[in-house]
């Protein structure tokens, strides 16, 4: 995740993981993008597939840029995977180095940052669900485990989501091979940090954030909506 100065200042002691501020959402639910020539053809296919997956479960649309001022540029500098959070009204980079394509959900993760989501473990009530082992975190990386200002972000009324593609793994930023995050519900020890794709709650929150009509439907539940990576990611069924 690539924070602006303003967003870095928002790191605080209480929060959720979706931006409240409507100006940070993409106008008319359309995300314009460019892909530079740093990516291989195989990587281009995966980027396109990730965008199609998000389109298949929401009303968000990805469009190639023509003249728009606010847009995403997909790049591949260095070795990192990063994105600014939300819409910024100018060119903003989603950096996807070659290692970012090892797990398909990593691309989804960075796209959801750009759409307006922070990390799941930043929710204000996360300490009821996980333990942060600060003694195992790499020096200088502690801010990645902060919680965000409740005035800026929301969980849209949803419960804590261990299965979220926006959750760190148990060993994120570990300096010694020991866990930095431990879920109190031990059945989720090997689930947090999954990069298969969006959970059903990720999808629900995205639809709420962008006021999608698909809220008239409910998504089929399961360990992850993306066990089958063929489109559509999640099956829709009539709400009861």
Phi and psi restraints in degrees (value plus and minus 20) as a CYANA .aco file:
   2 UNK   PHI    -129.5   -89.5
   2 UNK   PSI      87.4   127.4
   3 UNK   PHI    -109.1   -69.1
   3 UNK   PSI     120.3   160.3
   4 UNK   PHI     -95.3   -55.3
   4 UNK   PSI     148.6   188.6
   5 UNK   PHI     -79.0   -39.0
   5 UNK   PSI     -62.9   -22.9
   6 UNK   PHI     -81.8   -41.8
   6 UNK   PSI     -62.8   -22.8
   7 UNK   PHI     -89.8   -49.8
   7 UNK   PSI     -55.8   -15.8
   8 UNK   PHI     -82.2   -42.2
   8 UNK   PSI     -57.4   -17.4
   9 UNK   PHI     -87.9   -47.9
   9 UNK   PSI     -41.5    -1.5
  10 UNK   PHI     -97.9   -57.9
  10 UNK   PSI     -31.8     8.2
  11 UNK   PHI     -81.6   -41.6
  11 UNK   PSI     106.1   146.1
  12 UNK   PHI    -169.0  -129.0
  12 UNK   PSI    -166.3  -126.3
  13 UNK   PHI    -131.4   -91.4
  13 UNK   PSI     -14.5    25.5
  14 UNK   PHI    -176.8  -136.8
  14 UNK   PSI     114.2   154.2
  15 UNK   PHI     159.8   199.8
  15 UNK   PSI    -197.8  -157.8
  16 UNK   PHI    -141.1  -101.1
  16 UNK   PSI    -177.7  -137.7
  17 UNK   PHI    -147.9  -107.9
  17 UNK   PSI      -9.1    30.9
  18 UNK   PHI    -141.8  -101.8
  18 UNK   PSI     112.8   152.8
  19 UNK   PHI     -80.3   -40.3
  19 UNK   PSI     114.3   154.3
  20 UNK   PHI    -100.4   -60.4
  20 UNK   PSI     -60.4   -20.4
  21 UNK   PHI     -80.4   -40.4
  21 UNK   PSI      96.1   136.1
  22 UNK   PHI     -87.1   -47.1
  22 UNK   PSI     -45.0    -5.0
  23 UNK   PHI     -88.0   -48.0
  23 UNK   PSI     -34.5     5.5
  24 UNK   PHI    -112.0   -72.0
  24 UNK   PSI     -17.1    22.9
  25 UNK   PHI    -115.6   -75.6
  25 UNK   PSI     128.9   168.9
  26 UNK   PHI     -89.5   -49.5
  26 UNK   PSI     105.4   145.4
  27 UNK   PHI     -76.3   -36.3
  27 UNK   PSI     116.0   156.0
  28 UNK   PHI      37.8    77.8
  28 UNK   PSI       1.3    41.3
  29 UNK   PHI      41.3    81.3
  29 UNK   PSI       4.7    44.7
  30 UNK   PHI    -133.3   -93.3
  30 UNK   PSI     107.8   147.8
  31 UNK   PHI    -130.6   -90.6
  31 UNK   PSI      94.9   134.9
  32 UNK   PHI    -111.1   -71.1
  32 UNK   PSI     126.5   166.5
  33 UNK   PHI    -169.0  -129.0
  33 UNK   PSI     138.4   178.4
  34 UNK   PHI    -150.6  -110.6
  34 UNK   PSI     128.7   168.7
  35 UNK   PHI    -140.9  -100.9
  35 UNK   PSI      99.8   139.8
  36 UNK   PHI     -99.2   -59.2
  36 UNK   PSI     158.1   198.1
  37 UNK   PHI    -107.3   -67.3
  37 UNK   PSI      -4.1    35.9
  38 UNK   PHI    -100.4   -60.4
  38 UNK   PSI     -36.7     3.3
  39 UNK   PHI    -112.5   -72.5
  39 UNK   PSI     127.3   167.3
  40 UNK   PHI     -97.4   -57.4
  40 UNK   PSI     147.7   187.7
  41 UNK   PHI     -81.6   -41.6
  41 UNK   PSI     -58.9   -18.9
  42 UNK   PHI     -83.5   -43.5
  42 UNK   PSI     -59.0   -19.0
  43 UNK   PHI     -88.3   -48.3
  43 UNK   PSI     -58.1   -18.1
  44 UNK   PHI     -79.7   -39.7
  44 UNK   PSI     -61.7   -21.7
  45 UNK   PHI     -81.5   -41.5
  45 UNK   PSI     -61.8   -21.8
  46 UNK   PHI     -89.1   -49.1
  46 UNK   PSI     -57.4   -17.4
  47 UNK   PHI     -83.3   -43.3
  47 UNK   PSI     -66.5   -26.5
  48 UNK   PHI     -81.9   -41.9
  48 UNK   PSI     -59.8   -19.8
  49 UNK   PHI     -86.1   -46.1
  49 UNK   PSI     -59.9   -19.9
  50 UNK   PHI     -83.0   -43.0
  50 UNK   PSI     -61.0   -21.0
  51 UNK   PHI     -85.6   -45.6
  51 UNK   PSI     -59.1   -19.1
  52 UNK   PHI     -84.3   -44.3
  52 UNK   PSI     -57.7   -17.7
  53 UNK   PHI     -81.2   -41.2
  53 UNK   PSI     -67.2   -27.2
  54 UNK   PHI     -83.5   -43.5
  54 UNK   PSI     -61.5   -21.5
  55 UNK   PHI     -81.4   -41.4
  55 UNK   PSI     -54.2   -14.2
  56 UNK   PHI     -91.1   -51.1
  56 UNK   PSI     -37.8     2.2
  57 UNK   PHI    -141.1  -101.1
  57 UNK   PSI      -5.5    34.5
  58 UNK   PHI    -176.0  -136.0
  58 UNK   PSI    -198.0  -158.0
  59 UNK   PHI    -120.2   -80.2
  59 UNK   PSI     -11.1    28.9
  60 UNK   PHI     -93.8   -53.8
  60 UNK   PSI     117.1   157.1
  61 UNK   PHI    -143.9  -103.9
  61 UNK   PSI     121.3   161.3
  62 UNK   PHI    -127.8   -87.8
  62 UNK   PSI     108.0   148.0
  63 UNK   PHI    -149.0  -109.0
  63 UNK   PSI     118.9   158.9
  64 UNK   PHI     -84.9   -44.9
  64 UNK   PSI     117.4   157.4
  65 UNK   PHI     -91.9   -51.9
  65 UNK   PSI     122.1   162.1
  66 UNK   PHI    -133.4   -93.4
  66 UNK   PSI     -84.4   -44.4
  67 UNK   PHI    -154.4  -114.4
  67 UNK   PSI     -17.2    22.8
  68 UNK   PHI     -83.4   -43.4
  68 UNK   PSI     123.8   163.8
  69 UNK   PHI    -101.1   -61.1
  69 UNK   PSI     -54.4   -14.4
  70 UNK   PHI    -117.4   -77.4
  70 UNK   PSI      99.2   139.2
  71 UNK   PHI    -184.3  -144.3
  71 UNK   PSI     143.7   183.7
  72 UNK   PHI    -116.9   -76.9
  72 UNK   PSI     119.6   159.6
  73 UNK   PHI    -134.8   -94.8
  73 UNK   PSI     100.2   140.2
  74 UNK   PHI    -105.0   -65.0
  74 UNK   PSI      99.9   139.9
  75 UNK   PHI    -145.3  -105.3
  75 UNK   PSI     158.4   198.4
  76 UNK   PHI    -164.1  -124.1
  76 UNK   PSI      27.0    67.0
  77 UNK   PHI    -101.9   -61.9
  77 UNK   PSI     124.6   164.6
  78 UNK   PHI      40.2    80.2
  78 UNK   PSI    -160.4  -120.4
  79 UNK   PHI    -144.8  -104.8
  79 UNK   PSI     -13.5    26.5
  80 UNK   PHI    -115.3   -75.3
  80 UNK   PSI     144.1   184.1
  81 UNK   PHI    -139.2   -99.2
  81 UNK   PSI      95.7   135.7
  82 UNK   PHI    -175.9  -135.9
  82 UNK   PSI     138.5   178.5
  83 UNK   PHI    -178.0  -138.0
  83 UNK   PSI     126.2   166.2
  84 UNK   PHI     -90.8   -50.8
  84 UNK   PSI     136.0   176.0
  85 UNK   PHI    -115.7   -75.7
  85 UNK   PSI     100.6   140.6
  86 UNK   PHI      63.6   103.6
  86 UNK   PSI    -197.5  -157.5
  87 UNK   PHI    -106.7   -66.7
  87 UNK   PSI     115.6   155.6
  88 UNK   PHI    -140.8  -100.8
  88 UNK   PSI     -24.2    15.8
  89 UNK   PHI      58.8    98.8
  89 UNK   PSI     -12.0    28.0
  90 UNK   PHI    -166.5  -126.5
  90 UNK   PSI    -188.7  -148.7
  91 UNK   PHI     -90.8   -50.8
  91 UNK   PSI     106.9   146.9
  92 UNK   PHI    -153.5  -113.5
  92 UNK   PSI     115.7   155.7
  93 UNK   PHI    -113.3   -73.3
  93 UNK   PSI     115.2   155.2
  94 UNK   PHI    -124.1   -84.1
  94 UNK   PSI      91.3   131.3
  95 UNK   PHI    -112.2   -72.2
  95 UNK   PSI     103.2   143.2
  96 UNK   PHI    -149.3  -109.3
  96 UNK   PSI      70.5   110.5
  97 UNK   PHI     -88.9   -48.9
  97 UNK   PSI     145.2   185.2
  98 UNK   PHI     -70.7   -30.7
  98 UNK   PSI     -56.8   -16.8
  99 UNK   PHI     -85.1   -45.1
  99 UNK   PSI     -42.1    -2.1
 100 UNK   PHI     -89.1   -49.1
 100 UNK   PSI     -34.0     6.0
 101 UNK   PHI    -115.2   -75.2
 101 UNK   PSI     -15.7    24.3
 102 UNK   PHI     -89.1   -49.1
 102 UNK   PSI     -49.0    -9.0
 103 UNK   PHI    -150.7  -110.7
 103 UNK   PSI     103.1   143.1
 104 UNK   PHI     -76.9   -36.9
 104 UNK   PSI     -57.2   -17.2
 105 UNK   PHI     -84.6   -44.6
 105 UNK   PSI     -39.0     1.0
 106 UNK   PHI     -84.2   -44.2
 106 UNK   PSI     -58.1   -18.1
 107 UNK   PHI     -85.3   -45.3
 107 UNK   PSI     -64.8   -24.8
 108 UNK   PHI     -78.4   -38.4
 108 UNK   PSI     -63.7   -23.7
 109 UNK   PHI     -75.7   -35.7
 109 UNK   PSI     -68.6   -28.6
 110 UNK   PHI     -90.1   -50.1
 110 UNK   PSI     -54.9   -14.9
 111 UNK   PHI     -84.5   -44.5
 111 UNK   PSI     -58.8   -18.8
 112 UNK   PHI     -88.7   -48.7
 112 UNK   PSI     -52.2   -12.2
 113 UNK   PHI     -77.8   -37.8
 113 UNK   PSI     -70.0   -30.0
 114 UNK   PHI     -81.9   -41.9
 114 UNK   PSI     -49.4    -9.4
 115 UNK   PHI     -99.6   -59.6
 115 UNK   PSI     -35.0     5.0
 116 UNK   PHI     107.7   147.7
 116 UNK   PSI      -2.8    37.2
 117 UNK   PHI    -132.2   -92.2
 117 UNK   PSI     115.8   155.8
 118 UNK   PHI    -108.9   -68.9
 118 UNK   PSI    -192.8  -152.8
 119 UNK   PHI     -96.0   -56.0
 119 UNK   PSI     127.1   167.1
 120 UNK   PHI     -82.4   -42.4
 120 UNK   PSI     -59.2   -19.2
 121 UNK   PHI     -91.8   -51.8
 121 UNK   PSI     -15.6    24.4
 122 UNK   PHI    -112.5   -72.5
 122 UNK   PSI     -19.0    21.0
 123 UNK   PHI     -81.2   -41.2
 123 UNK   PSI     128.9   168.9
 124 UNK   PHI     -82.4   -42.4
 124 UNK   PSI     -49.0    -9.0
 125 UNK   PHI    -123.1   -83.1
 125 UNK   PSI      -0.3    39.7
 126 UNK   PHI     -79.2   -39.2
 126 UNK   PSI     -48.6    -8.6
 127 UNK   PHI     -89.0   -49.0
 127 UNK   PSI     -31.0     9.0
 128 UNK   PHI    -101.2   -61.2
 128 UNK   PSI     -33.8     6.2
 129 UNK   PHI    -140.7  -100.7
 129 UNK   PSI     -49.5    -9.5
 130 UNK   PHI    -157.2  -117.2
 130 UNK   PSI     136.4   176.4
 131 UNK   PHI    -129.7   -89.7
 131 UNK   PSI     109.2   149.2
 132 UNK   PHI    -116.1   -76.1
 132 UNK   PSI     101.3   141.3
 133 UNK   PHI    -116.1   -76.1
 133 UNK   PSI      66.6   106.6
 134 UNK   PHI     -81.9   -41.9
 134 UNK   PSI     -47.4    -7.4
 135 UNK   PHI     -88.5   -48.5
 135 UNK   PSI     -35.4     4.6
 136 UNK   PHI    -121.1   -81.1
 136 UNK   PSI     -22.3    17.7
 137 UNK   PHI    -105.0   -65.0
 137 UNK   PSI     117.0   157.0
 138 UNK   PHI     -77.8   -37.8
 138 UNK   PSI     118.1   158.1
 139 UNK   PHI     -77.6   -37.6
 139 UNK   PSI     110.7   150.7
 140 UNK   PHI      72.7   112.7
 140 UNK   PSI     -30.2     9.8
 141 UNK   PHI    -122.7   -82.7
 141 UNK   PSI     -15.8    24.2
 142 UNK   PHI     -80.2   -40.2
 142 UNK   PSI     -52.9   -12.9
 143 UNK   PHI     -82.5   -42.5
 143 UNK   PSI     -42.0    -2.0
 144 UNK   PHI     -87.5   -47.5
 144 UNK   PSI     -30.5     9.5
 145 UNK   PHI    -132.7   -92.7
 145 UNK   PSI      -9.2    30.8
 146 UNK   PHI     -92.6   -52.6
 146 UNK   PSI     149.5   189.5
 147 UNK   PHI    -131.2   -91.2
 147 UNK   PSI     129.6   169.6
 148 UNK   PHI    -116.6   -76.6
 148 UNK   PSI     138.9   178.9
 149 UNK   PHI     -79.3   -39.3
 149 UNK   PSI     103.8   143.8
 150 UNK   PHI     -81.8   -41.8
 150 UNK   PSI     -41.4    -1.4
 151 UNK   PHI     -95.0   -55.0
 151 UNK   PSI     -36.0     4.0
 152 UNK   PHI    -123.4   -83.4
 152 UNK   PSI     -49.7    -9.7
 153 UNK   PHI    -153.3  -113.3
 153 UNK   PSI     138.3   178.3
 154 UNK   PHI    -163.2  -123.2
 154 UNK   PSI     137.0   177.0
 155 UNK   PHI    -121.9   -81.9
 155 UNK   PSI     -10.2    29.8
 156 UNK   PHI      35.8    75.8
 156 UNK   PSI      14.7    54.7
 157 UNK   PHI      56.7    96.7
 157 UNK   PSI      -9.8    30.2
 158 UNK   PHI    -117.4   -77.4
 158 UNK   PSI     134.6   174.6
 159 UNK   PHI     -96.1   -56.1
 159 UNK   PSI     147.4   187.4
 160 UNK   PHI     -78.9   -38.9
 160 UNK   PSI     113.8   153.8
 161 UNK   PHI    -136.4   -96.4
 161 UNK   PSI      75.1   115.1
 162 UNK   PHI     -80.9   -40.9
 162 UNK   PSI     -48.1    -8.1
 163 UNK   PHI    -106.2   -66.2
 163 UNK   PSI     -23.1    16.9
 164 UNK   PHI     -79.4   -39.4
 164 UNK   PSI     120.1   160.1
 165 UNK   PHI     -89.8   -49.8
 165 UNK   PSI     -30.3     9.7
 166 UNK   PHI    -112.8   -72.8
 166 UNK   PSI     -17.8    22.2
 167 UNK   PHI    -106.7   -66.7
 167 UNK   PSI     120.9   160.9
 168 UNK   PHI     -89.4   -49.4
 168 UNK   PSI     136.6   176.6
 169 UNK   PHI     -96.3   -56.3
 169 UNK   PSI     150.0   190.0
 170 UNK   PHI     -85.8   -45.8
 170 UNK   PSI     -36.1     3.9
 171 UNK   PHI    -137.9   -97.9
 171 UNK   PSI      -2.5    37.5
 172 UNK   PHI     -78.1   -38.1
 172 UNK   PSI     105.7   145.7
 173 UNK   PHI      40.3    80.3
 173 UNK   PSI      10.3    50.3
 174 UNK   PHI     -93.7   -53.7
 174 UNK   PSI     119.3   159.3
 175 UNK   PHI    -119.1   -79.1
 175 UNK   PSI     -29.6    10.4
 176 UNK   PHI    -158.8  -118.8
 176 UNK   PSI      -7.7    32.3
 177 UNK   PHI      59.0    99.0
 177 UNK   PSI     -16.0    24.0
 178 UNK   PHI    -118.6   -78.6
 178 UNK   PSI     134.2   174.2
 179 UNK   PHI     -85.2   -45.2
 179 UNK   PSI     118.9   158.9
 180 UNK   PHI    -114.9   -74.9
 180 UNK   PSI     -43.3    -3.3
 181 UNK   PHI    -151.4  -111.4
 181 UNK   PSI     110.5   150.5
 182 UNK   PHI    -147.5  -107.5
 182 UNK   PSI      98.5   138.5
 183 UNK   PHI     -92.1   -52.1
 183 UNK   PSI     118.7   158.7
 184 UNK   PHI     -87.5   -47.5
 184 UNK   PSI     -51.3   -11.3
 185 UNK   PHI    -105.5   -65.5
 185 UNK   PSI      80.7   120.7
 186 UNK   PHI     -83.7   -43.7
 186 UNK   PSI     -37.9     2.1
 187 UNK   PHI     -87.0   -47.0
 187 UNK   PSI     -33.7     6.3
 188 UNK   PHI    -121.2   -81.2
 188 UNK   PSI     -11.3    28.7
 189 UNK   PHI     -76.4   -36.4
 189 UNK   PSI     -62.4   -22.4
 190 UNK   PHI    -117.4   -77.4
 190 UNK   PSI      -9.5    30.5
 191 UNK   PHI    -120.9   -80.9
 191 UNK   PSI     -63.0   -23.0
 192 UNK   PHI     -78.0   -38.0
 192 UNK   PSI     118.3   158.3
 193 UNK   PHI      68.1   108.1
 193 UNK   PSI     -13.1    26.9
 194 UNK   PHI     -78.2   -38.2
 194 UNK   PSI     122.0   162.0
 195 UNK   PHI    -147.7  -107.7
 195 UNK   PSI      19.7    59.7
 196 UNK   PHI     -98.5   -58.5
 196 UNK   PSI     -65.6   -25.6
 197 UNK   PHI     145.9   185.9
 197 UNK   PSI    -188.9  -148.9
 198 UNK   PHI     -86.9   -46.9
 198 UNK   PSI     120.3   160.3
 199 UNK   PHI     -97.9   -57.9
 199 UNK   PSI     148.8   188.8
 200 UNK   PHI     -82.0   -42.0
 200 UNK   PSI     -52.8   -12.8
 201 UNK   PHI     -92.4   -52.4
 201 UNK   PSI     -57.4   -17.4
 202 UNK   PHI     -75.2   -35.2
 202 UNK   PSI     -65.5   -25.5
 203 UNK   PHI     -85.5   -45.5
 203 UNK   PSI     -63.9   -23.9
 204 UNK   PHI     -80.7   -40.7
 204 UNK   PSI     -65.2   -25.2
 205 UNK   PHI     -85.8   -45.8
 205 UNK   PSI     -57.9   -17.9
 206 UNK   PHI     -82.0   -42.0
 206 UNK   PSI     -62.3   -22.3
 207 UNK   PHI     -86.4   -46.4
 207 UNK   PSI     -57.3   -17.3
 208 UNK   PHI     -87.4   -47.4
 208 UNK   PSI     -65.6   -25.6
 209 UNK   PHI     -76.5   -36.5
 209 UNK   PSI     -60.5   -20.5
 210 UNK   PHI    -123.0   -83.0
 210 UNK   PSI      -4.8    35.2
 211 UNK   PHI      31.7    71.7
 211 UNK   PSI      28.3    68.3
 212 UNK   PHI    -100.6   -60.6
 212 UNK   PSI     123.4   163.4
 213 UNK   PHI     -85.2   -45.2
 213 UNK   PSI     -39.1     0.9
 214 UNK   PHI     -86.1   -46.1
 214 UNK   PSI     -25.0    15.0
 215 UNK   PHI     -85.4   -45.4
 215 UNK   PSI     -33.1     6.9
 216 UNK   PHI     -94.0   -54.0
 216 UNK   PSI     -27.3    12.7
 217 UNK   PHI    -137.1   -97.1
 217 UNK   PSI     142.4   182.4
 218 UNK   PHI    -136.7   -96.7
 218 UNK   PSI     127.9   167.9
 219 UNK   PHI    -111.8   -71.8
 219 UNK   PSI     121.9   161.9
 220 UNK   PHI     -80.1   -40.1
 220 UNK   PSI     110.8   150.8
 221 UNK   PHI    -104.7   -64.7
 221 UNK   PSI     146.0   186.0
 222 UNK   PHI     148.0   188.0
 222 UNK   PSI     154.3   194.3
 223 UNK   PHI     -73.7   -33.7
 223 UNK   PSI     -65.1   -25.1
 224 UNK   PHI    -166.3  -126.3
 224 UNK   PSI     127.9   167.9
 225 UNK   PHI     -91.6   -51.6
 225 UNK   PSI     -32.3     7.7
 226 UNK   PHI    -135.1   -95.1
 226 UNK   PSI       7.3    47.3
 227 UNK   PHI     -76.6   -36.6
 227 UNK   PSI     -60.6   -20.6
 228 UNK   PHI    -118.2   -78.2
 228 UNK   PSI      93.0   133.0
 229 UNK   PHI    -103.4   -63.4
 229 UNK   PSI     -16.4    23.6
 230 UNK   PHI     -95.1   -55.1
 230 UNK   PSI     130.5   170.5
 231 UNK   PHI     -99.3   -59.3
 231 UNK   PSI     128.9   168.9
 232 UNK   PHI     -95.9   -55.9
 232 UNK   PSI     134.2   174.2
 233 UNK   PHI     -84.0   -44.0
 233 UNK   PSI     -65.8   -25.8
 234 UNK   PHI    -144.4  -104.4
 234 UNK   PSI     122.1   162.1
 235 UNK   PHI    -102.1   -62.1
 235 UNK   PSI     118.5   158.5
 236 UNK   PHI    -114.4   -74.4
 236 UNK   PSI     123.5   163.5
 237 UNK   PHI    -156.6  -116.6
 237 UNK   PSI     129.4   169.4
 238 UNK   PHI     -78.7   -38.7
 238 UNK   PSI     120.7   160.7
 239 UNK   PHI     -91.6   -51.6
 239 UNK   PSI     129.0   169.0
